[in-house]
Amino acid sequence: MLIPSELRIKARELANKIPYQLIKDSPTVKYYTQWNLFDRCIETGGNTLGKLPQSNDYDVVIHNGELIKGVELLGDQVNIGIDPSESRIIARHLVNLREVYPIVIKGDVEDEVKVLLSYGGEQNELNSNHVIINVSDYAVVNLALSIVGNGGCGTNVVEVNVGDGATLNLLTYSTNINPSFSLIRVTEGSGASVNAYTIVVNGEMTHHREDYILQGQGASINSNSLEFGSGNSRVDYMINIMHVGEHTMSNSTTRAIALDSATVVHRGFGRITERGRWSSTSIEGKVFIGSSNAVGMSVPIIMVDTGDVNGARHSATDASIDEDQELYLRMRGLSREEAIGLVVYDMVTGFLDSISASFKGSVSQIRESLMSLIRGR
């Protein structure tokens, strides 16, 4: 589906006028993302394809804005839900985008539907991918989404519309090298249920954002996330949950690991609107800091616009290896670095083991990649 010309024109007009973030100095929108790094990224206009990824394990592959595999899952034209006035990075994404691909999942799918958004190119080339996924009413779907950057800069947008009464199990794995922006925006109908697992790994400047809009009555989201930063990487993960329908429910738990000289940030925002009466939300962040040079933080925030709520809570903790743990492990012959590595291993494997068995194939690949990263430190 080609980008409507009027939308591209609007985006081009706004790209150099509006900021990357509309509000500069607030805990939830502070410049945790180094947006200036994106200024060096040059729009390619979707004119480069670059080295193609391995696609055997995926049902849909979109690389540098071009559909490589999965034409049989494409649906009819649908409206693009993002607006270029949201931010400069969104405007630049729409200007640079080659095409938007609508995917329709109509019935129950027992196996994983595996979608790969990849990009690569020269150091400063910007490549963009955009997909709109529609899950039909009352379907049960296991969707595994991989966002992989092997060079250049990337912007990736995934819009997911979950129909009434549908259940979506969503696994997102994002790993990048250069500056990257990813937006996952999920809108849920009445009685819809989403179980989301997210893993974000490294990157010079990785901004990964997820928006969950509980539009219909009785909709729910359970989100469990893992951030992993090592070396000199910088990861900014943000989850926004908006309760619009009545009797909606959300739980969000993020675990973050900051090693070496990495910076890892978790931001969680749960809002119960005036229309979202009798709803409940919970935002929780847990950060492990494994080095004196690493930075890790969690910023959970709750906003409630109605007095009729079932619950609203948030919490944040950060810690390094404690003295008792270190002493116990060192008495058994482990160095401090080995002790930290053991804690990290336990956190990562514990998270991977908690992921639904529906994603057995994807989790096996992710586990191998993360274990290789931990061993290689």
Summary of the structure (lengths in Angstrom):
residues: 377
radius of gyration: 20.2
end to end distance: 43.0
largest distance: 67.3
contacts: 1381
relative contact order: 0.10
helix: 20%
strand: 43%
